[in-house]
Amino acid sequence: MQGNKEQNEAIVWNRGPAMILAGPGSGKTFTTVERVRHLIEVHGVDPAGILVITFTRAAARQMRDRFLTRMGETFHPVVFGTFHAVFFQILKTSCHYDSNSILTEKEKREFLRIVLHQQRAEDSFDPAWEEGLLSEIGRVKNAGQGLSGFQSDCVEAEEFRRIFEGFCRQIQSAGRLDLDDFAPAVKRLFQTKPGVLKEWRRRFPYILVDEFQDINAEQYEAVKLLAGEAANLFVVGDDDQSIYGFRGSDPSIMRQFTKDYPEAVCIRLSVNYRSRPGIVRAAGQLISENRNRFPKKIRAGKETVRETDEGKDGPAFSALSPDGSVRVGAFADEREEARRVAEMIGRLQGKEPGWSTAAIFRTASGALALAEALEAEKIPFFMRQRPNNPYLHPVCQDLLAYLRFAKRERSRGNFLRIMNRPCRYLSRQLLSEGQVSFPALLSACRTNPFLYGNIRKLQDDIGRIAGMDPFAAVRYIRRGAGYDRWLHELEGKKGEEYVKMADFFQQSAREFRTLEQLEAHIGQFGRSLEEAQKRERAKEGTKTVELLTMHGAKGLEFDAVFLPGCNEGLVPHKKSASGDQLEEERRMFYVGMTRAKERLFLSWHQKSGEDISFPSRFLRECGYREPWRGPE
């Protein structure tokens, strides 16, 4: 056993409840594996009676492999599994479910649509809206409190109640389960069948739970029942890394654990062996702003290595930490930020060719500008979670149709796409041929002065657009031709998203002098996204950059990490800027920062589209001293 004092204290814990508060890079997997080994070799615990639960198959597989390597050739039947796998095994054994009982994602949507068609007189529904409803249904199931106090973001409260109850009835009548039903079903089984509960307690007298901060209320209640009065429950987690609130995870459960088990020992693993001292210090300053947390003082296990060449990163990034391990950059707009980050990645790869590199974003769509910049620099990248190709978005397709119609293709398809964006009250019955002719359109409307005037205005707009470069043309389409007026008539999230996509396309168009150049770029970028999805995850020693979200970065580490888009309104998101939601946003940023081993680059841009932007409050909390003009 070669752990530090804190790790060794956790490893030798034998019986009774224990909570291990394991900060980033503190060796929690090592500690958990060694504790299992210690139970077997020192205390003589039957390996088959030890249950180790985590949240992902990859984590369960990694922990099992580490354990088997540590134990050598001797086989020990310790059970390593996810909550879903363990709970399904219990249901399969005790309730006679099988794999056919589990709903696929496709089947869940089909059941939901049955209910929606019963509730609404509509033929089809927005897939993103359906996904939002399914996510909310899952959150209600996992919280274990029914519909009391739940507020849907998708529909009004009464309609959500009808949808939720109808969805549950559909599943139950079919004798099926979805993944969110596993924990509630196991809890009910244990509560109503004491004989079954007794058998499972006898089967697993020792329980270890990894990533305990990600647990939801129903999972916790089921685990407590399984642990019973013996309470040989060893939980490992970090409330500062609880970032799955949208799945029902609740960091307050960690504090509840200390109330449910007042006799529990609490051990803090407070040495970060992953990150340089400057990174640890900046991340600690940030997360200390959260109030609903266990107090901690994380310190670096690595020595301070001061950067002697302060100018090696060029003027783009300046040192934020005394040791130079944390750097920050401010740029004019998102495009310049992406270009400078890509250049910095290329420079870093040249100097440190063996380093792994990642860029981490609040959302998958945030990676698109950097993906384009990396493509321009010929730097290969990997995207664990592939975002939709932005150029296939309806707004980008509209603007492309305007450009093509004005400059080259007077086709019926292009005209149908643009004729009522903004609304011009034109009907497709006006079109009689495959190619569109303005003289023919004007002739068809000569008896209707209103439509005639609209067509003449469109004809004039198209004539102006034809003589412009792509950037000027897109700007005119939005302002002169009235496309932005149509965008602003859209409601809520859809309107915001569409305006953002128009800004994205306009900034892309700035880079090209002709429509043909823009189209060539769009085609190449689409192919790059396909290739990025097919690439294997970045391997150590390669020059492939990994682009991923803060949620997707959890549990990973890289030598160099970039966090672009550190703008107020992006992170924290403007709709999560207070209360518990703000604290979760701060935890996400903390997770992103603490993925870095050697270098951390933070950056923001001063303009988003036509709007002035401000640095994220999180930068200030890390020690950034740029004049603060954002929200207080």
ROLUM-95631 format. One record per atom (N, C-alpha, C, O): residue in one letter; z, x, y. Coordinates in steps of 0.1 Angstrom, whole numbers, plus 5000, padded with zeros to 4 digits. Layout:
BEGIN
aZXY...
END
This chain:
BEGIN
m500050094988m500050005000m500050095012m500950175014q499050075021q498950165032q498850095046q498250135055g499549975046g499549895058g500549955068g501350045066n500449895081n501449935091n502749845088n502749775079k503749865097k504949805094k504849645094k505449585085e504049595103e503949445103e503149395091e503549295085q502149465087q501349425076q502149435063q502149345055n502949535062n503749555050n504849445049n505149405038e505349405060e506349295060e505749165055e506449095047a504549145058a503849025053a503449045038a503548945030i503049155035i502549185021i503749165011i503449105000v504949205014v506049195004v506749065004v507649044997w506248965013w506948835013w506748775000w505548764995n507848724994n507748664980n507648514981n506548454978r508748444983r508848304982r509148234995r509748295004g508748104996g509048025008g507848035018g506948115016p508047955029p506947945038p506848065048p507948125051a505648105052a505448215061a504248195069a503248145064m504348225082m503148225091m502848365096m503748425101i501648405094i501148535098i500248515110i499148465108l500648555122l499848545134l499048675135l499548775139a497748665131a496848785130a495848785141a494948705141g496048875150g495148895161g493748945157g493648985145p492748955166p491449005162p491549155157p492249235163g490849185146g490849315141g492149375136g492349495135s493049285132s494449325129s494549345114s495649375109g493549325106g493549355091g494149235083g494849255074k493749115087k494348995080k493748985066k494548945057t492549025064t491949015050t492649115041t493049085030f492849235046f493549335039f494949285035f495449305024t495649235045t497049185043t497149075033t497949075024t496148985034t496148865024t495848915010t496548875001v494949005008v494549054995v495749134989v496049124978e496349214998e497449294993e498649214989e499449244980r498849104997r499949014993r499748944980r500648934972v498448904977v498148854963v498448954953v499048924942r497949084955r498249184945r499749214943r500149234932h500449204954h501949234953h502649124945h503549144937l502148994947l502748884939l502548904924l503448884916i501348954921i501048974906i501749094901i502349084890e501649204907e502049334902e503549354903e504249414895v504149304914v505549334916v506449214912v507549234906h506049094915h506848974912h506448904899h507048814895g505348954893g505048894880g504448754881g504548684871v503948714892v503348584893v502048564885v501248664885d501948454878d500748434870d499548424880d499548334889p498448504879p497348504888p496648364889p496248324899a496648294877a496048164877a496748054886a496247954889g498048084889g498847994897g498748024912g499447964920i497848114916i497748154930i496448094936i495348114930l496548014946l495347944953l495248004967l496147994975v494048064969v493748114983v492548024989v491448024983i492847965000i491947875006i491447925019i492247975027t490147925021t489647955034t488547855038t488447745032f487747875049f486947775054f485447785051f484747685052t484947905048t483547925045t483347985031t484248065027r482247965025r481948025012r481848175013r482248255004a481248215025a481148365027a482548435028a482748535022a483448365035a484848425036a485548425023a486148525019a485348315015a486048315002a485448414992a486148484985r484048434993r483448534985r483848674989r484148754980q483948705002q484348835006q485748865002q486048974998m486648765003m488048795000m488248814985m488948904980r487448734977r487548754962r486948884958r487548954950d485848934964d485349064961d486249174965d486449274957r486949164977r487849264981r489049274971r489549384967f489449154966f490549144957f490149214943f490949294938l489049174938l488549234925l488349384926l488749454917t487849434937t487749574939t489049644939t489249754933r490049584946r491349634947r492049644933r492849734931m491849544925m492549534912m491849614901m492449624890g490649664904g489949744894g489349654883g488949544885e489349714870e488649644859e489449524853e488849444847t490749524856t491549414850t491149284857t491149264869f490849174849f490549044854f491748964857f492648954849h491748904869h492948824873h492348694878h491648694888p492648574872p491948454876p492548384888p492848264887v492748454899v493248394911v492048304916v490948344915v492448184922v491348094927v491148114941v492048104949f489948154945f489548174959f488548064962f487548054954g488747974972g487747874975g487947814988g488947834995t486947744993t486947675005t487747545004t488047494993f488147485015f488847355014f488047255007f488447174998h486747255010h485847155004h485747174989h485847074981a485647304985a485447324971a486747294963a486747234952v487847334969v489147314962v489447164961v489847104951f489247094972f489546944972f488546874963f488946774957f487346914963f486346844954f486746864939f486646774931q487246984936q487647014922q488846924919q488846874907i489746894928i490846804925i490346664923i490746594914l489446614932l488846484930l488046474918l488046364911k487246574914k486446574902k487346564890k486946494880t488446644890t489346644878t490146514877t490246464866s490646464888s491646354888s491046224890s491646124887c489846214897c489246084900c487846064894c487245964896h487446164887h486146154879h484946144888h483946084885y484946204900y483746214908y482946334903y483446414895d481646334906d480846444902d479946484914d480046414925s479046584913s478346634924s477346524930s477046524941n476946424921n476146314926n476846224935n476246134942s478146234936s478946144944s478946184959s479246104968i478546314961i478546364975i477346334982i476246354977l477446274994l476346245002l475646375008l476346465012t474346375008t473646485015t473546445029t473846335033e473246545038e473046515052e472046415054e472146325063k470946415047k469846315048k470346185045k470046085052e471146165034e471746035030e472745985040e472745865043k473546075046k474446035057k473645965068k474045865073r472546025072r471745965083r471145835079r471145745087e470745825066e470145695062e471245585062e470945475066f472445615057f473545515058f473845475072f474045365075l473845575081l474145545095l473045455101l473345365108r471845485098r470745405103r470745265098r470445165106i471245245086i471445105081i472345025090i472144915094v473545095094v474545035102v473945015116v474144915122l473245115121l472745105135l471744995136l471644915146h470844975126h469944865126h470644725126h470144625131q471744725120q472544605120q473144575133q473444455137q473444685141q474144665154q473144655165q473544595175r472044715164r471144725176r469744685171r469244715160a469044615181a467644575178a466644675182a465844655191e466744795176e465844905179e465244955166e465844955155d463945005167d463245055155d463645195151d463645235139s463945275161s464245415159s465345465168s465545405179f465945575165f467045635173f466845785175f466345845167d467445825186d467345975189d468146055179d469346025177p467546145172p468246225162p469446295167p470446305161a469346345180a470546415186a471646315188a472846355186w471346195191w472346085193w473046055180w474246035179e472146045169e472646015156e473646125152e474646105146e473246255154e474046365151e475446365158e476446395152g475346325171g476646305178g477546205172g478746225171l476946085168l477745985162l478346035148l479546005146l477546095140l478146145127l479246245130l480246245122s479046335140s480146425143s481446355147s482546395143e481246255155e482446175160e483146105148e484346095148i482346045139i482845985127i483646085119i484746045114g483146205118g483846305110g485146345117g486246365111r485146355131r486346385138r487446285136r488646315134v487046155136v488046045134v488646065120v489846045118k487846085110k488346095096k489246215095k490346205088n488946325101n489746445099n491046445107n492046515103a491046365118a492346355126a493346275119a494546295122g493046185110g493946105103g494746005111g495845955106q494245965122q494945875131q494145745133q494545665142g493145725126g492345605128g491545605141g491345715147l491245495146l490445485159l491345475171l490845475182s492645475169s493545465180s493445575190s493645695186g493045545202g492945645213g491745725212g491545815221f490845705203f489645795202f488545735212f488345615213q487945825220q486945795229q485645855226q485545975226s484645775222s483345825219s482545865231s482645795242d481845965230d480846005241d479545945239d478645955248c479245885228c477945825224c477845685228c476745635232v478845605225v478745455227v480145405233v481145485233e480145285237e481445225241e482345205229e481945205218a483645195233a484745195222a484545085212a484645115200e484144965216e484044855206e482844875197e482944845185e481744925203e480544955194e480845065185e480445055173f481545165189f481845275180f482745225168f482545265157r483745135171r484545085161r483645015150r483945025138r482744935155r481844865145r481044955137r480844945125i480445065144i479645155137i480545235127i480045255115f481645285131f482545355122f482945275110f482845325098e483345155112e483845075101e482645035092e482845035079g481545005098g480344975090g479845095081g479445075070f479945215087f479545335080f480445355068f480045385057c481745345070c482745365059c482545265048c482645295037r482245135052r482045035042r480745065033r480745045021q479745115040q478445145033q478745255022q478345245011i479545355026i479845465017i480645425005i480445454994q481745345009q482645304998q481945204989q482245214976s481145114994s480445024985s479545094975s479245044964a478945204980a478045284971a478845384962a478245454954g480145384963g480945474955g480745624958g480745704949r480445654971r480045794975r481145854984r482045784989l481045984986l481846054995l481046145004l480046195000d481446165017d480846275024d481946385026d483146355022l481646495031l482546615031l483846575039l484846625035d483646495049d484846455057d485746365050d486846345055d485346315038d486246225031d487146305021d488146245016f486846425019f487546505008f489046505011f489846475002a489446555023a490846575026a491646445026a492646435020p491046345033p491846215032p491946155018p492946095015a490846175010a490946124996a491946194988a492746134980v492046334990v493046404982v494446364987v495446354979k494646355000k495946305005k496346174999k497546154995r495446074999r495745944993r496145954978r497045894973l495346044971l495546064957l497046114955l497746064946f497346214962f498746274961f499846174965f500846174958q499546094975q500545994979q500745884969q501845824968t499645844963t499745724954t499845754939t500145664931k499645884935k499745924921k500646034919k500246154918p501946014919p502946124918p502746204906p503046334906g502346144895g502046224883g500946324885g501046444880v499946284892v498746374894v499246484904v498946604901l500046454914l500546554923l501346654916l501246774918k502246614907k503046704899k502246804891k502646914890e501146754885e500346844877e499746954886e499647064882w499246914898w498547014906w499547104912w499247224914r500847064915r501847154919r502147254909r502447374911r502247214896r502447304885r501347404884r501447514880r500147354887r498947434885r498947544896r498547664893f499347514908f499247614919f500647624927f500847564937p501547704921p502847714928p502847804940p503747804948y501747884942y501547974953y500247944960y499247934954i500447914974i499247874982i499147964994i500147995001l497948024996l497648105008l496548035015l495548005009v496648015028v495547955036v495148055047v495948105055d493848095046d493248185056d492748105068d492347985066e492548175080e492048105092e492747975094e492147865096f494047975094f494847855094f494647775108f494847655109q494247855118q494047785131q492847685131q492747605140d492047695120d490847605119d491147475111d490247395109i492347455107i492747345098i492747215107i493147225119n492447105100n492546975107n493746905101n494346945091a494146785107a495346715104a495346675089a496346685082e494246615084e494246565070e494346685060e494946665050q493646795063q493746905054q495246955054q495746995043y495846965065y497247005066y498146915058y499046965050e497946785059e498846695052e498646705037e499646705029a497446725033a497146745018a497746875013a498346875002v497646985021v498247115016v499747105016v500347155007k500347035026k501847025026k502246945013k503246985007l501546845010l501946764997l501846854985l502646854976l500746934985l500547024973l501647134972l502047164961a502047184984a503047284984a504447234980a505247304973g504747104983g505947044978g507247114984g507147184994e508347084977e509647134982e509747294980e510447354988a509047344971a509047494969a508547564981a508947664985a507447504987a506847554999a506547694999a506747775009n505947744988n505447874988n504047874995n503047904988l504147855008l502947835016l502847955026l503647965035f501848035024f501648155032f500348135040f499248135035v500548115054v499348075062v499048195072v499948255077v497748225073v497348335082v496348285092v495348215088g496648305105g495648255115g496048315128g496948385130d495248275138d495348315152d495048195161d493848155162d496048135167d495748015175d494848045187d494247955192d494748175191d493848215202d492348215197d491448225206q492148195184q490748195179q490448055173q489448045165s491147955177s490847815173s489747755182s489947725193i488547745176i487347705184i486547595178i485447565182y487147525169y486347415162y486947275165y487047195155g487347255177g487847125181g486847015178g487246895175f485547035179f484546935176f484546895162f483946785158r485146975153r485246935139r486646875135r486846845124g487446865145g488746815143g489846915142g491046885140s489547045142s490547155142s491447135154s491047105165d492747175152d493747155162d494747265162d495547275152p494747355172p495647475171p497147435172p497947515168s497447315177s498847265177s499447255163s500647245162i498547245153i499047235139i499847365136i500847355128m499447475142m500247595139m501647585144m502547635138r501747525156r503147505162r503847405154r505047415152q503147305149q503747205140q504347265127q505347215122f503647365122f504047425110f505547485112f506347475102t505747535123t507147595126t508147485126t509347515124k507747365130k508747255130k508847195116k510047155112d507747185109d507847135095d508647225086d509247185076y508547355089y509147455081y510047545090y509647665092p511147495095p511947575104p512447705098p512847795105e512547705084e513047835078e511947935076e512148045071a510647905080a509547995078a509748125086a510148115097v509348235080v509248355087v507948365095v506948315090c507948425106c506748435115c506548585118c507448645124i505448635113i505148785114i503848795122i502848735120r503948885133r502748905141r502049035138r502649145138l500749025135l499949145133l499349175146l498349105150s499849275153s499549285168s498749405171s498549445183v498249485161v497449605163v495949565160v495649535149n495149585171n493649555169n493049695166n492949785174y492649705153y491949835149y490449835151y489749935149r489949725156r488449705158r488049765172r487049835172s488649725182s488149735196s488849855204s489949885201r488049905213r488550005222r489649945231r489649825233p490550035236p491649985245p491249895256p491849795260g490149935263g489649855275g489249715271g489549625278i488649705259i488249575254i489449485251i489549365254v490449545244v491649475240v492449435253v492949325253r492449515263r493249485275r492549375283r493249275287a491249375284a490549275292a490649135284a490849035291a490449135271a490549015263a491948955264a492148835265g492949045264g494349005265g494648935278g495348835279q494148995289q494248935302q493748795303q494248705308l492548785297l491848645296l492748545289l493048445295i493048575277i493648475268i495048435273i495648335269s495748525280s497048505285s497048385295s498148335298e495948345300e495848235309e496048095302e496448005308n495848095289n496147975281n497647955280n498448045279r498047825281r499447795280r499947755266r501047775262n499047675259n499447625246n499147725235n498147705228r499947825234r499747925224r501048005221r502047995229f501048075210f502148165207f501948285216f500848345216p502948335223p502848455231p502648575221p503248585211k501748665226k501448785218k501248905227k500848885239k501349015222k501049145229k500149225219k500749305212i498849205220i497949285211i497749415217i497449435229r497849525209r497549655214r496449715205r496249675194a495849815211a494649885204a495149985195a496050065198g494549985183g494850095173g493950215175g494250315169k492850195182k491950315185k492450385197k493150335206e492050515198e492450595209e491550565221e490350515219t492050585233t491150575245t490150685245t490550805245v488850655247v487850755248v487150725262v486350635263r487550805272r487050785285r485550815286r485050915281e484850725292e483350755294e483150855306e483550825317t482650965302t482451075312t481251055321t481251095332d480150985316d478950965323d478850825328d478350735321e479450795340e479550655345e478150605348e478050485348g477250695350g475950645355g474950625343g473750585346k475350645331k474350645320k473850505317k472750495312d474550405321d474050265319d473150225331d472750105331g472950315341g472150275352g472850185361g474050155359p472250145372p472950065382p473149915378p473849845385a472649875367a472749735362a474149695359a474549585362f474849785352f476249755347f477249855353f476949975353s478349805358s479349895363s480649875354s480849775348a481449985354a482649985345a483649885351a483949875362l484149795341l485249705345l486549755340l487649735346s486549835329s487749895323s487850045326s486850105328p489050095327p489150245331p488450335321p487950435324d488450295308d487850375298d486350355297d485650415289g485750265305g484350235305g483850155293g482650135291s484750105284s484250025273s483849885276s483149825269v484249835288v483849705293v483149725306v483549785315r481849665306r481049675318r480549545322r480349455314v480249525335v479849395340v478549415349v478449515356g477649315349g476449325357g476249185363g476449085357a475749185376a475349065383a473849075386a473449185391f473148975384f471648975385f471148855393f471848755394a469948865398a469448765407a469248625400a469648525406d468648625388d468448505381d468548525366d468648645362e468348425358e468448435344e467348525338e467648605328r466148525344r465148615339r465448755341r465248845332e465848795353e466248935356e467348975347e467349085342e468348885345e469448925337e469048955323e469449055317a468148865317a467648895304a466849025303a466949095293r466049055313r465249175313r466149295313r465949395305r467149295322r468149405323r468949425310r469249535306v469349315304v470149325292v469249385281v469649475273a467949335280a467049395270a466849545272a466849625262e466649585285e466449725288e467749805284e467649915278m468949745286m470149815283m470249825268m470749935263i469849725261i469949735246i469049845241i469449925232g467849855247g466849955243g467450095246g467350185237r468050115257r468650245261r469850275252r469950395248l470650175249l471750205240l471350235226l471950325219q470250175221q469750205208q469250345207q469350405197g468650385218g468150525218g469250625218g469150735212k470350595225k471450695225k472350685213k472950785208e472550565208e473450535196e472650465185e472950345183p471750535179p470850465169p471550395157p471050305151g472750445154g473450385143g474350265146g474950205137w474350225159w475250115163w474649985160w473449965161s475449885156s475049745155s475249675168s476149715176t474349585172t474349525185t474149375183t473349325175a474849305192a474749155192a474749105206a475449165215a474148995209a474248925221a474748785218a474148715209i475848745224i476548625221i476548525232i476748555244f476148395229f475948295239f476848175237f477348145225r477048095247r477847965246r477047865237r477747805229t475747855239t474947765231t473747845226t473347945231a473047795215a471947855209a470747865219a470047965220s470647765228s469547765237s469647875248s468747915254g470947915250g471148025260g470448155256g470348245264a470148165243a469548295238a468048305241a467448415239l467448195246l465948195246l465448295256l464448365253a466048305268a465448405278a465548545273a464648625275l466648585267l466848715261l465848735249l465348845248a465648635241a464648645230a463348685236a462648775230e462948625247e461648655253e461648795258e460648865257a462748835265a462848975270a462749075259a462149185261l463449055248l463449145237l462049155231l461549265227e461349045230e459949045225e459049125234e458249205229a459249115247a458549205257a458849345255a457949435257e460049385252e460449525250e460149575235e460449685232k459549485227k459249525213k460549555205k460549645196i461649495208i462949515201i463149395191i463249285196p463149425178p463349315169p464649245170p465649315173f464649115168f465949045168f466048945157f465048905151f467248915154f467648815143f468448705149f469348725157m468048575145m468748465151m469348385139m468648325131r470648395137r471348325126r471148175127r470948115117q471248125140q471047985142q469847965151q469847995163r468647935145r467447925153r467447805162r467547695157p467247825175p467147715184p465747655183p464847725178n465547535188n464147485188n463347565198n463847605208n462047575194n461147645203n461047565217n460647455217p461547625228p461547555240p460247505245p460147395252y459147575241y457847535246y457347405239y456347355243l458047365229l457647235222l458447125228l458247005224h459347145237h460147045244h459146945252h458146995257p459446815252p458546725259p458246765274p457146745278v459246825281v458946865295v457946975295v457046975303c458147075287c457147195286c455747145282c454747185287q455747045273q454446995269q453746915280q452546915281d454546845288d454046775300d453446865309d452246845314l454146975313l453647065323l452447145318l451547175326l452447175305l451247235299l450047145300l448947185303a450247015297a449246915298a448646905312a447446905314y449446915322y449046915336y448147035339y447047025344l448647155335l447847275337l446547275330l445447305335r446547235317r445347225309r444347125315r443147155316f444847015319f443946905324f443346955337f442146935340a444047025346a443547065358a442647185357a441647195364k442847275348k442147395347k441047405337k440147485337r441147315326r440247335315r439847215307r438647185306e440847135303e440547035293e440846895299e441946855299r439746825303r439946695308r439946595296r439246495296s440846625287s440846545274s441646415276s442546405285r441446315268r442146195268r443646225265r444546165271g443946315255g445246345251g446046395263g447246355265n445546495270n446246555281n446446445292n447546445298f445446365295f445646265305f446746165301f447546125310l446746115289l447746025285l449146075286l450046005289r449246205285r450546265286r451046275300r452246255303i450146285310i450546305324i450446185333i450946175344m449646085328m449245985338m450345895344m450245845355n451445885336n452645805342n453945895343n455045845341r453746025345r454846105348r454546185361r454046295360p454946125372p455746005374p454945885372p453745885370c455645765372c455045645369c453945605380c454245605392r452645585375r451545555384r451045415380r450045365385y451645355370y451345215365y449845215360y449145115360l449445325354l448145335348l448245295333l449245325326s447145225328s447145175314s446145255307s445045305312r446345285294r445445355285r444145275284r443145335280q444145145287q442945065286q441845115296q440645085295l442345195306l441345245316l440445355310l439445385315l440945415299l440145525293l439245475282l439645405272s437945495284s436945455274s436345565266s435645535256e436545685270e435945805264e436945915261e438045905265g436446005253g437346115249g437646215261g438746265262q436646225270q436846305282q437146215293q436546105295v438046255302v438446175313v437646205326v437546325329s437146105332s436346125345s437046045356s437245925355f437346115367f437946045378f436945945384f437445835388p435645975386p434745865391p434845745382p434745635388a434845755369a434945645360a436245565362a436245445362l437345635364l438645575366l438645495379l439145385380l438145565389l438145495402l437245375402l437545275409s436145385395s435245265394s435945145387s435745035390a436745185376a437445075369a438545015377a438944895374c439045075387c440145025395c439744985409c440544965418r438444975411r437944945425r438444815431r438544795443t438844715422t439244585427t440844585428t441344485433n441444695425n442944705426n443344815435n443444935431p443544785448p443844895458p445044985454p444945105457f446044925448f447244995445f446945105434f447245225436l446245065423l445945165413l444945265417l444945375414y443945215426y442945295431y443545415439y443145525438g444545375447g445245475455g446045575447g446045695450n446645525436n447345615427n446445715420n446745835419i445245675416i444245755410i443745865419i443545975416r443445815432r442945915442r444046025445r443646135446k445245985445k446346085447k446446175436k446546295438l446346125423l446346215412l445146305412l445246425408q443946255415q442746335416q442946455426q442546565423d443546425437d443846525448d444846625442d444646745445d445846575436d446846675430d446246765420d446446885420i445446715411i444746795401i443846895407i443747005402g443146855418g442246955425g443047065430g442647185430r444247035436r445047145442r445647235431r445547355432i446047175420i446647255409i445547345403i445947465399a444347305402a443247385396a443147515403a442647615396g443447525416g443247655423g444447745424g444447845431m445547705417m446747775418m447047865406m446547835395d447847965407d448348045396d449447955389d449847855395p449747985376p450647895369p451947865376p452447755375f452647965382f453947945388f453747845400f454547745401a452847875409a452647785420a452247645416a452647545422a451447635405a450947505400a452147425395a452247305398v453047485387v454147415382v455047375393v455547255393r455247455403r456147415414r455447295422r456247205426y454147295423y453547185429y453647055421y453846945426i453447075408i453546955399i454946885401i455046765401r455946965401r457246915402r457546855416r458246745417r457046915426r457446865440r456346785446r456546665450g455146835446g454046765453g453546645445g453246545450a453346665431a452846555423a453946455419a453646355413g455246485421g456246395419g456946395405g457646305401y456646505397y457246515384y458746515384y459346455376d459346585394d460746595395d461346455398d462446425393r460646375405r461046235408r461246155394r462246085393w460346175385w460446115372w461646175364w462346095358l461846305365l462946365358l464346305363l465246285355h464446295376h465746245382h465946105379h467146055381e464946025374e465145885371e465745875357e466245765353l465745985349l466345985335l467845985337l468346035346e468545925327e469945915328e470746025320e470246075310g471846055325g472846135318g472446265313g471646345320k472846305301k472546435295k471046455294k470646575295k470346355291k468846375289k468246415302k467446515302g468646355313g468146395326g468446545329g467546615334e469746585327e470146725330e469346815321e468946925326e469146785308e468446875299e467046885303e466446995303y466346775308y464946785311y464746865324y463746935325v465646855334v465546935346v465747085342v464947165347k466647115333k466847255329k465647305322k465247425325m464947225314m463747275307m462647295317m461747385315a462547215328a461547235338a461747365345a460847435348d463047395348d463347525354d462947635345d462347735350f463247625332f462847725323f461347755323f460947865323f460547645322f459147665321f458647725334f457747805334q459147675345q458647735358q458947885359q458047955364q460147925355q460448065355q459548145346q459148255348s459248085334s458248155325s456948165331s456248275330a456448065338a455148065344a455048175355a453948225357r456148215361r456148315371r455548455366r455048525374e455748475353e455348605348e453848625345e453348735342f453048515347f451648525343f450648475354f451048385362r449548535355r448548505365r447548395361r447048335370t447348375348t446448275344t447048185333t448048225327l446448075331l446947985321l446748045307l447548025298e445648115305e445348185292e446448285289e446848285277q446948355299q448048455296q449348385292q450048425283l449548275299l450748195296l450648135282l451648135275e449548085278e449348025265e449548135254e450048105244a448948245257a449048355247a450548395245a450948425234h451248395256h452748425255h453448325247h454248355239i453148195250i453848085243i453548095228i454448075219g452248125224g451948135210g452648255203g453248245192q452748365210q453448485205q454948465204q455548505194f455448395213f456948365213f457248275201f458348295195g456448175199g456648095187g456648165174g457448145165r455748265173r455648345161r456848435160r457348465149s457348485171s458548575171s459748495166s460548545159l459848365171l461048285166l460948265151l461948275144e459748245146e459548235131e459948355124e460648355114e459548475129e459848605123e461348625124e461948685114a461948595135a463448625137a464248545127a465248585123q463748425124q464448335115q464348395101q465348385093k463248455097k463048505084k463748645081k463948675070r463948715092r464648845090r465948835084r466748735087e466348925076e467648935071e468648965082e468249015092r469848935080r470848965090r470849115093r470649195084a471049145106a471049285110a471849375102a473049355100k471249475096k471949565087k472449685095k471849725105e473649745091e474149855098e473149975098e472550005088g472950035110g472050145111g470650095114g469750185116t470349965116t469049925120t469049895135t470049885141k467849875140k467749845154k467549695157k467049655168t467849615147t467649465149t468849415156t470049435153v468649345167v469649285175v469949145170v469049065168e471249105169e471548975164e471848885176e472748925185l471248775177l471548675188l472248555181l471748495171l473348525186l474148415180l475148355190l475348405201t475648235186t476548165195t478048215193t478348285183m478848175202m480248205201m480848155188m481648215181h480448035184h480947975172h480448055160h481148075150g479148095161g478548165150g479048305148g478948375138a479648365159a480148505159a481448515153a481948625150k482148405150k483548415145k483548495132k482748465123g484448585131g484648665119g483748785118g483848865108l482848805128l481948925127l482349025137l483249005145e481749145136e482049255145e480849335147e480049355138f480649395159f479549485162f479949595171f480949585178d479249705170d479549825179d479449785194d480249815202a478349725197a478049685211a477849535212a477049475204v478449465221v478349325223v477949295237v478549345246f476949205239f476549155252f476949005253f476648935244l477548975264l477848825267l477048795280l477648795291p475848755279p475048715291p475448575295p476048495287g475048535307g475348395311g476748365314g477148255311c477548465319c478948435322c479048365336c479548415345n478448245336n478448165348n479348045348n479447975337e479948015359e480747895360e479847775357e478747765363g480247685349g479347565345g478647585332g478347495325l478447715328l477947745315l479047785305l479147735294v479947875310v481147905303v482247935313v482248035320p483247845315p483447725307p482347625311p481847625323h481947545302h480947435304h481547345315h482747315315k480647295323k481147205334k481847085330k482547025337k481547035317k482146915312k483446945304k484046855299s483847075304s485047115297s485847205306s486347305301a486047175318a486647265328a488047235331a488647275341s488747155322s490147125325s490847095312s490247065302g492247105312g493047075301g492747145288g492447265288d492947075277d492747135264d491347185262d491147285255q490347115268q488947155266q488747295273q488047375267l489347315285l489247445291l489847555283l489347665282e491047525277e491647625268e490747665256e490747775252e490047565251e489147595239e488047675244e487547765237e487447645256e486347725262e486847875263e486147965260r488047885268r488648025270r488748095256r488548215255r489148025246r489348075233r487948125228r487848225221m486948045230m485548085226m485148215233m484548295226f485348225246f485048345253f485848465247f485248575246y487048445244y487948545238y487348585224y487348705221v486948495216v486248525203v485048615206v484848715199g484248575216g483048655219g483348795223g482748895218m484348815232m484748945236m485249035225m484949155224t486048975216t486749055206t485949085194t486449135184r484649055194r483649095184r483349245186r482749305177a483549295198a483049425202a483949535197a485149525199k483349645192k484149755187k484149865197k485249915201e482949905203e482950025211e482549985226e483150035235r481649895228r481249855241r481049705243r480549645233l481449655254l481349515258l480649505271l481149555281f479549435272f478749415284f478849265288f478349175280l479349235300l479449095305l478449085317l478349185325s477748975318s476848965329s476748815333s476948725325w476248795346w476048665351w474848675361w474448785365h474348555364h473148555373h473548465385h474248365384q472948495397q473348435409q472548315413q472848245422k471448285405k470648165407k470248105394k469748175385s470347975393s469847895381s468847805386s469147695392g467547825383g466447745389g466447755404g466347865409e466647645411e466747645425e468147645430e468447645442d469147645421d470547625425d471347765425d471047855417i472247775435i473047895435i474147885424i474647775422s474347995418s475348005407s476448095410s476348185419f477548085403f478748165405f479248225392f478948175382p479948345394p480448405381p481548315375p482248245382s481648315362s482648245355s484048285359s484348405362r484948185360r486348215362r486948315352r487848385354f486248315340f486748395329f486548545333f487348635328l485448575340l485248715345l486448755354l486948865353r486848665363r487948705372r489248725363r489948815366e489448645353e490648655345e490648785337e491648835332c489448845335c489348975328c489449085337c489549205333g489649065350g489749165360g488649195369g488649295377y487549105369y486349125377y486749095392y487348995394r486449185401r486849175414r485749145424r485849165436e484549095419e483549055428e484048935437e484848855432p483648935450p484148825458p483948685451p482848655447w485048615450w485048485442w484648375451w485348345461r483548305448r483048185455r482948065447r482547955452g483348075434g483347965425g484447865427g485347885436p484547765418p485647665419p487047735417p487147825408e487947695424e489347755422e490047665412e491247695409
END
